[in-house]
Amino acid sequence: MSKPVAVITGASRGIGRSIAIKFAANGFNLFIGGTNPNTLIELQSELQHEYQCECSYFAADLSVESQCQLFVDSIISQYTKIDVLVNNAGVFLGGKMMEEDPTQLAKMMNTNLFSAYWVTRLLWNSFAENARSHVFNMCSIASFIAYAAGGSYSISKFALLGFSKSLRLEGRDKGIRVTSIMPGATLTDSWAGVDLPESRFMKPMDVADALFAAWSINQTTAMEDVILRPILGDI
C-alpha cells in the first residue's frame, strides 16, 4: 500500500518543520514548501535519512498567486491524491494599524490568508475522492483576540479563521475535514531576542502533536478548532 501524502507550507522552520517531522515519523510521504531552497533541501535530506520517506520540495513565495500555481503544479505532477494539507505559511509584522506602513496589511493578508486560499483551491480536486482528506489552517490566538501591537496581523488571522469555517461547510459532504489550529506563544524565530525564559513558551512539537492528534481520530469526527496556550497564559 502506498504511503499517505502530506503537503506542508512554511515547512522549513519552526512549527512547520515540527509538523513535517511528525508526519514523516508516522509513515507519510511529504511535499514541503517555503521561501528558502537551502533550508528546504536540508529538511528534505534529514527527513529522507531519518524516516525513509519520500520528500519533495518547491521553493515559492505563496503570497503571490502565480507562485501558488507553480507550487501546486509541482505537487500534482508527482501525486494524484493528497491526504493532508497544512497551510502554515505566514508572517508577523508588528505595529499599530494607524501608525504602520500601509503596505503591511496587504502583505500579511496575502501571506496569511490568500496563500491558504489559493493553495487549497488549486488542490481541492485532489481531495475529492479521498475519504480521509484533511485541511489544517494555522490560525492563531489572534484569530479571536486582537493584538494591541499587531492589529493588521489580527485582521489576517481573523480572516483565516473565517476561511476555515466556510471551507468546513464546503468540504463536509466530500468527507474533507477542516481544522483550525490556534496556538499562542510558541518558541520560534518570531520571538528571537525576547527576554523571556524558554519555559514561558510552548514548543513547536507541542503544536505538531496536537495537529496530528486531530488527524488521527476517527474520520467520521472533525476536531474543528484547536486552541493551544502556554500554561501560564498569553504573552
Phi, psi and omega in degrees: 000135180288153180287150172292161185240131175243130173256128184230121175266158183059042192268351193281347180203171174059222183299317181300320179296317180295323177295318178299316178298318182298314181290321178298319181292343181249028167089018179264150159272153189232149165233117187246148179229156178182181182264340184254109183296329182295316179290328176293319178297318179298316180292319177305312181297317180298313183294318181294323181286316186282326191237004178050041178257165172273127182223122176244161180217161173211123180272125182202153172266100188282002171284352181251123185304317182296328178284331171299319179297316178296319178300311182290323176303320179294323178296308187285347173287343181249329185230133177267345182225131177246133179265320185225135170237124176247108177274092185248352179300132181192166178213145175241124174234113184282167177136160178277138186303321185277358181238343186286165171302129185295349177278348185297318182299314180298319181298315182286326175296317180295320183278313189276331181250303190290333174298317179294319180299309185290316181296317179296315181300316183288337179262357190306317181290342176287344179267341197304323184253020182243107187291350180246026179288148185210130175250128175247131175246125182278091178275221186187161167305328178291359175282344179222354173230114183294142176269128182298323181255026179203051186298315181292325174299316180298319178303313182295323181280327170302316181296321180295322177295320176297320175301315180300315182295319179291319180297325180300319179294323181284333185269340191295324179290342177266359183079018179267117178273147179229127181234133174262121177261124185236085181273149169273209187299117182238139187287089177229181181298340180298336182256013180303133178089353179284133184274070178220148179290153179303329182295346180278350185246158167282159175267145178306324181291337174299318179293317179298319180297317180294319179298315182293327176297324178294326177287327191283338182293167184308138187291350175275358182243138177243120170277099193285313184228129179240116180254126182232131179223152169303147184300333178271003176099183183292155177258000000 
